[in-house]
Amino acid sequence: MEITQGNRTAEDESITICRRIQRLTLHLLTPTTTTGNNKLALEMLTCASRVKLNVSVEELSSYMRGKNREIQEAVYDYFNARPELQTPVEINKDDHRELCMRQMVGLVREAGIRPFKYMVEDPAKYFAVLEAAGSIDMSLGIKMGVQYSLWGGSVINLGTKRHKDKYFEGIDNLDYPGCFAMTELHHGSNVQGLQTIAIFDPLTDEFIIDTPHDGAIKWWIGNAAVHGKFATVFAKLMLPTHDRKGASDMGVHAFIVPIRDMNTHQTLPGIEIHDCGHKVGLNGVDNGALRFRSVRIPRDNLLNRFGDVSRDGKYMSSLPTINKRFAATLGELVNGRVSLAYSSVSVLKLAATIAIRYSLIRQQFGPPKQPEISILDYQSQQHKLMPMLASAYAFHFATFYLVEKYSEMKKSYDEQIVADVHALSAGLKAYVTSYTAKSLSICREACGGHGYAAINRFGTLRNDHDIFQTFEGDNTVLLQQVAGDLLKQYQAKFKGGTLAVTWNYLRESMSSYLSQPNPVTARWEGEDHLRDPSFQLDAFRYRTSRLLQSVAVRMRKHSKTLGGFGAWNRCLNHLLTLAESHIESVILAKFIEAVQNCPEENSRAALKLVCDLYALDRIWNDIGTYRNVDYVAPNKAKAIHKLTEYLCFQVRNVAKELVDAFDLPDHVTRAPIAMQSEAYSQYTQYIGFDP
């Protein structure tokens, strides 16, 4: 019941009182009446008077890197002791490919690191090795991913015992280098549209692999141009029939196809291999194109976990439809997306480390007749780099959680966990790789002319990482998968269905998020409130819930006139925004959880500071959305902006410790401007000056 006082309500009076108390508190704590240069000086003095956090790099690093720290250090130590295996700044394509192969062989056969065994027995350890290898040379990390995640992963996850017994050891020790031949010239993301065919011949008990036209040529196949001896080829399985059709299409399946002679390394008959040539980046990986002309393989080379063909040509599967078999097949290949999301974070850490260390030592300008100041003391530089540093930490914990869920999935094969990992890996891969790609250019610009020097690595990192946004699923397509899953979960909620783990917050709070925002809390602007994890997470989830509800209404409306596909296309940008919003909510939830679980007090305080910056920076970047629905009042929006800038300053004060906690030694960063001592002398010596 509404109680009125003249033309004002009790609620209005409550809002006014709260506002006055907050304003009085602000006046008491922080003088705001000064103007001009005096105001700036007072604000800087107030900030400087705050006590700097005492962060233990060792404690924070130990908490972040966990039990797999040792295996990463083994990778780093191996290459530090073998300078001839380190990738030079200038190297041509062919030499880079051979070096990359030697690097992988050295790790496996000399250093005794067995990635394939780790992938099967301890996935977290495997992803840690990939991260470390990619820090040495991104081409090495990708080539290892092709050998073990893709070629090896397809054999182990899509095959059965006979395939594991025959191929496991050779894949593990690199006797059997292989490829993953899925993408075609005309088809990439639409895997069900692949046009390579595999026709069963019952007379010889063989499959005949054919490329029916040039559009079906396998394209961008890693390891194919030079080193691969086998390929997992994805093709439509065709069974002969006695009717006029001639053959029955059983859907896309995977087949092991030898492509080169084991002894001579000569290309086998019926197989045509061409080099895809020089690429924008990752030129240590030998991408090739494959065409098949009536290539015969034994029936046993069908990877038959989800579908098999008997000697007399009968098809057998525990899954009743082509779509179910296809979904099961792709579900087993999710480790590629997991590794890309995880590895992309390592690229972001590396770039942020180089840019921030340089920004700490580089001095420029300053007050008149006083020493120059570090460029990281400038608010503009903090605004570029500190939210990026916060994001690197946020992504670290989110992808660490993804790896844990993936490991759990491989042990239990629980349907809910499988669905959760599929959606989460798609979303994180898309979101993290897109963010990292943009950040690499920002890091280069933040280092001025020195960032343009190849020796300082930004160009190589940017070029090598760029393709992360495309392979293992184009980012736009992957975000659509996430949005599609969200809509299914939304419908399930109103039909009494269960929700996957990632979407739990929708079940718990969709109704409250869709109600009108509280006009009182919309005006709260105190620092304690803005830095409260509950407020931050509620804000992220409120935005996601509103986007989900509104796009569901739009889809229903447009479907009536445009059909399902037309409605989807009409709402596509809305759907992509929804997917990104949901993934940001998951990332923040995992970051908050990591802060709370950190056992050491100072490390926890540092992580809390970084987490607050991540959350408030994201809210400020989308402040228009919150203002449009009155979730945030004008005074609160202003307070969020002000606090975000202040948190950037606070994070700057511990930026050195935060990047040091990534534990990337100088021989791994390898950028002179990022050296922790004598950076400029290293730089000058590189171009020829005497020490």
MARVEXDO-167022 format. One record per residue (C-alpha): z, y, x. Coordinates in steps of 0.25 Angstrom, whole numbers, plus 5000, padded with zeros to 4 digits. Each point is the difference from the previous one (the first is absolute). Example, Ala and Ser with C-alpha at 12.3 -4.5 7.8 and 13.67 -1.06 7.14 Angstrom:
% MARVEXDO-167022
503149825049/499850145006/
//
This chain:
% MARVEXDO-167022
500050005000/499650145005/501150105001/499550155000/500650125005/499250114994/498649985005/500549915012/500449855000/501149945008/499049935008/499450145004/501450055004/500349875008/498750035008/500450145002/501449975005/499549895010/498950105005/501050115003/501049905007/498849955009/499650145003/501450055003/500249885009/498750035008/500450145002/501349965005/499449905010/498750065004/499850155001/498750044993/500050155000/499450025014/498550035001/498950005010/500349965015/501550004997/499849904989/499249915009/501050015011/501249974991/499349884994/499749955014/501550025005/500549934987/499149885003/500450005015/501550004996/499849864994/500549895009/498949925005/500149854997/500449915012/498949894999/500149875008/498649965003/500449865004/500849984987/498950064991/498949925007/500749874999/500250024985/498550034998/499449905009/500949884997/499949865005/498650015005/500250115010/500049905011/498649944997/499450145000/500650035013/499449885006/498650054995/500350135007/500549945013/498849915001/499050115000/500950105008/499949895011/498549984999/499450135001/498649945001/500149964986/500450144995/498850074993/499550125007/499650134994/498649985002/499449864998/498649964994/499949914988/499749875007/501150015010/501050044990/499749874992/500149925012/501350075004/500649984986/499749855001/500749995013/501250084995/500149904988/499849885009/501150055010/501050024990/499849864994/499849925013/500750085010/501250074993/500249884991/500050084987/499449924989/499750084988/499449894991/501349925001/500850134997/499150034988/500349864994/501549995004/500550145001/499150104993/500950125004/499849965015/498549994998/499950144994/500950065011/499049945011/498850064993/500750145000/500349995014/498649955004/499450114992/500950115007/499349955013/498650004994/499750014986/498849915002/500949895006/500950014987/498849994991/499349885008/501349935000/500150024985/498549954998/500449875008/501349974994/500250074987/498649994995/499349885006/501349925003/500650054987/498849954992/500149865006/501549994998/500150064986/498749964993/499949865007/500849884999/500749905010/498749955006/499650145004/501350045006/500049875008/498650025005/500050155003/501550055002/500149985015/498650055003/500250134992/501450025006/499649985015/498750084998/499149875003/499450034986/499750154999/499650034986/499550104989/500350034986/498650014993/500350074986/499450135000/498550014997/498950115002/500050034985/501449954996/501450045006/501150024991/499449934988/500249865006/499649934987/498650065002/499849935013/498649945001/500049905011/499949864994/500549865004/499249894993/500649865000/499049895004/500549874995/499049925008/500650045014/501450044995/499850145006/500050154995/498850085003/500350145004/498950114996/499850155001/499150014988/499650155003/500350115010/501050064991/500949875002/500050015015/501549995005/500350145006/501150065009/500549865003/501050025011/499949905012/498649964996/499150085009/500549945013/501249915000/500149924987/499749855000/500449984985/500050084987/500749994987/498850034991/500250054985/498949954991/499749964986/500249854999/498849944992/500049864995/498749934996/499849974985/499049924992/499650114990/499150115002/501050095007/499949925013/501450035005/501350044994/500850125006/501449975003/500450135005/500350055014/500649905010/500250005015/499349915010/500249985015/498750025007/499849985015/499150115005/499949975015/500049885009/501449975005/499549975014/498750095002/500550114991/498550004995/499850044985/499849884992/498749974992/499850074987/501050115004/499550145003/501150095007/499750155003/501050115005/500450114991/500050095012/500850125004/501050044990/500850134998/501249925005/500649875004/498949975009/500849895007/499749914987/498749945000/499550024986/498749924996/499149964989/499749864996/498949944992/499949854996/498749924998/500349864994/501249985009/500649864997/501549985001/500949874997/500650004986/501450005007/499750145005/500350054986/501450075000/500449924988/501450054997/499650054986/498849934998/499349875005/498749924999/500049855000/499049915007/499249984987/499950154998/501150024989/500950135001/501549995000/501050114999/501450024994/499650144996/499250004987/499150125002/499150075010/500950134999/501349925002/499449935012/499550135006/501350074997/500849895008/499050015011/500250155002/501549994998/500149915013/499250105008/501050124998/500649995014/498850085005/500550124991/501449985004/499650015015/499250124998/501150084993/501049965010/499050035012/499650134994/501550055000/500049965015/498850105002/500750114993/501349985009/499150005012/499350134996/501350074995/500749965013/498850065009/500050134991/501550024999/500349985015/498950095004/500550114990/501349995006/499650035014/498850104997/500650145000/499250124995/500350144996/501450044996/500950134998/499650125008/500549995015/500649874997/499649865005/498949934992/500549904989/499649854997/498850004990/500949904992/500950124997/498950064992/500149984985/498649974999/500049895010/501349944994/499250004986/498949925006/500849905008/501449984994/499549954986/499149915008/501149945008/500849984987/498949934994/499949915013/501449964997/499849984985/498849915003/500749925010/501049954991/499049984988/499149925008/501249925006/500449974986/498649954997/500049915012/501349944995/499449984986/498849935007/500949915008/500749964987/498849984993/499449905010/501349924999/500250004985/498650024994/500850064988/499050064990/500750134998/500250025015/498549975002/499650104990/501050105006/499449995014/498650014995/500250134993/500950065011/499149965011/498850064993/500850134997/500750025014/498749965008/499250114992/501150115000/500549985014/498649995007/499550124992/501250095004/499949955015/498550045001/500350144995/501250015009/499249965013/499250134998/501250084998/500749955013/498750035008/500050144994/501550025003/499749975015/498950115001/499049985011/500849895007/499949924987/498550005002/500149935014/499749854998/501149965010/501050054990/499549904990/499850074987/498549984999/500149855003/501149984990/499350084989/498749935002/500649865001/500950024988/499050064991/499449874995/501449954996/499750084987/498949914997/500149865005/500949894994/499750084987/499550144998/501250094997/499450064987/499849854995/501449965004/500650124993/499349964988/500649865001/501450065000/499650094988/499549884992/501349925003/500850124996/499350004986/500249854998/501450025003/500150124991/499449914989/500949895003/501250084998/499750034986/499749854997/501349955006/499449955013/500649995013/499750105011/499749975015/501150055010/499250125004/500050064986/501549974996/500350154999/498950014988/500949904992/501350075003/499650144998/498650024994/500650054987/500950115006/498950045009/499150034988/501050084993/500150155002/500650055013/501450055000/499950155000/501350015007/499749915012/498650065000/500750125006/501049945009/499750055014/501249975009/499849935013/500949884996/499249984988/498650015006/500449905012/500649904990/499249875001/500149994985/499350134997/498949975010/499749864995/500150054985/499050115003/499049905006/500249904989/499950104989/498750055006/499449855000/500549974986/499450124994/498749975008/500049864995/500350044985/498950115000/498949915006/500349894991/499850094988/498750065006/499549865003/500349964986/499350124994/498749995009/499949854998/499650024986/498750085003/499749965015/500549865001/501049945010/499150035013/499650144995/501550044996/500449955014/499050095007/500350124991/501549985004/499849965015/500650125007/501249994991/500149855003/500050035015/501050114999/500949904992/499949895011/500350105011/501250054992/500549864998/499949965015/500750135004/501249964990/500049865007/500050065014/501250104997/500849884993/499949925013/500350125009/501350034992/500449865000/499850005016/500850125001/501149944992/500049875008/500050065014/501449965006/500150115011/500550144994/499250095009/498749924998/500250004985/500250155000/498750025007/499349914991/500650074988/499450135005/498649945002/500149934987/500350134993/498950075007/499049894996/500450014985/500150154998/498750035008/499349904990/500650074988/499650135005/498649965003/499949964986/500850114994/499050044990/500149874993/501550024999/499950144995/498949974990/501049914992/501250085003/500749905008/500350105010/500250154997/499550115008/501350035007/500249855004/498549995005/500350125009/501349935005/499349875003/499050085008/501050075008/500849885003/498849925004/499750115011/501549995004/499949855001/498850015009/500850095009/501249905000/499149885003/499350085011/501450015007/500049855001/498549975001/500149965014/501049894997/499349964988/498749975007/500749945012/500649904990/498649954997/500249945014/498650035006/500150005015/499050095008/499149895004/499849974985/499750144995/499250035013/499750144996/500450105012/500550114990/500949904994/500749965013/501550014999/500050075014/499050075009/499050004989/499150115006/500049945014/499549874994/498950084992/499650075013/500049885008/499149934990/498950105002/500050005015/501150105005/500949965011/501449964997/
//
